[in-house]
Amino acid sequence: MIRQGIEQAVKEALVALGADEAAFVVERPGSLEYGDYATNAALVAAKTLKKNPKEIKTPNKKVINAPKKANEATWLGVKSR
């Protein structure tokens, strides 16, 4: 359920950026030091928008609200680990 929430938030962010056709993935990173979930959305959006990925990540932080909720003890009825 958390993954679907993150995917939806990323889709909304990409629409806001004008990169709604960018195909991205949300996955578990190989090491927990990189967090619970990771996405390549900034990289694929950058390619779609023909911009540097560093220019893409700042607006995403303003648009995506899922990480705040994901940091809570429970989100969408699922206890965090």
GIZI-V154783 format. One record per residue. PSI is psi in radians with two decimals (* if undefined). OMEGA is omega in whole degrees, 0 to 359 (none if undefined). D_LAST is the distance of its C-alpha to the last C-alpha in Angstrom with 1 decimal. Layout:
BEGIN
PSI_OMEGA_D_LAST / PSI_OMEGA_D_LAST
END
This chain:
BEGIN
-0.65_179_13.9 / -0.74_181_12.0 / -0.75_180_14.1 / -0.66_178_17.2 / -0.72_178_16.7 / -0.77_179_16.5 / -0.75_180_19.5 / -0.75_179_21.4 / -0.70_179_21.0 / -0.74_178_22.1 / -0.78_179_25.0 / -0.70_178_26.1 / -0.73_180_26.1 / -0.66_176_28.1 / -0.79_180_30.5 / -0.54_180_31.0 / -0.19_183_31.7 / 0.33_181_34.2 / 0.69_186_32.3 / -0.27_179_31.3 / 0.02_180_32.5 / 2.22_180_30.3 / 1.99_183_28.3 / 2.94_176_24.8 / 2.61_171_21.7 / 2.16_184_17.9 / 2.93_174_16.1 / 2.22_178_13.3 / 2.79_181_14.9 / -0.46_182_16.1 / 2.39_181_14.5 / -0.30_178_11.3 / -0.29_178_13.9 / 0.13_178_14.7 / 3.14_181_11.5 / -0.59_180_9.2 / 2.67_177_12.5 / 2.71_177_16.1 / 2.68_176_19.4 / 0.31_186_23.0 / -0.74_181_24.3 / -0.66_181_26.1 / -0.79_181_27.9 / -0.58_176_29.1 / -0.71_179_30.0 / -0.71_179_31.9 / -0.78_180_33.9 / -0.74_183_34.7 / -0.09_182_35.7 / 0.87_178_37.5 / 2.91_174_35.8 / 2.36_179_34.0 / -0.53_178_30.2 / -0.48_177_30.1 / -0.39_183_32.1 / -0.62_189_29.6 / -0.59_182_26.3 / -0.85_177_27.6 / -0.60_179_28.5 / -0.70_181_25.2 / -0.57_181_23.5 / -0.51_187_25.8 / -0.71_186_25.3 / 2.14_179_21.6 / -0.18_184_19.8 / -0.72_182_16.6 / -0.61_178_14.8 / -0.80_180_15.5 / -0.63_182_14.0 / -0.38_179_10.9 / -0.16_178_10.4 / 2.86_181_10.6 / -0.67_176_8.4 / 2.58_177_9.4 / 2.20_183_11.4 / 0.58_177_13.8 / 0.09_181_12.7 / 2.22_178_9.3 / 2.39_177_6.5 / 2.76_182_3.8 / *_none_0.0
END
